[in-house]
Amino acid sequence: MEDKPFKEVTVMTRQIGKMKVITSITQAAEFIVKEWPGSDSEKLEIAKHALVKCYDGEMSPGVARMAFIEAAKEADIYIEAAGRPPSTGKVEKWRKGKLRRRA
């Protein structure tokens, strides 16, 4: 089977303070089997089915990724990706010299 990559998802592991970055269907499946905390839930079952369907070519990696994220949120192990910092309202100057007027 061909591994199918997707945009990274960061989750907490069983070791306190340790995170893991998941970037493919295979890594997501291995994490569920080997490291998933707690017991099965409805969202985890949906994520498992989504990963299998993705392997079979019946679902896109993006949709399987979203199912994995929803299960991780329910298990309280999902780490939100850091976005851009909020704007300060300042305009940054990127030119050091004065503008020259062309003749």
Helices and strands as residue ranges (DSSP letters): E 5-12, E 19-24, H 25-35, H 42-55, H 61-74, E 78-79
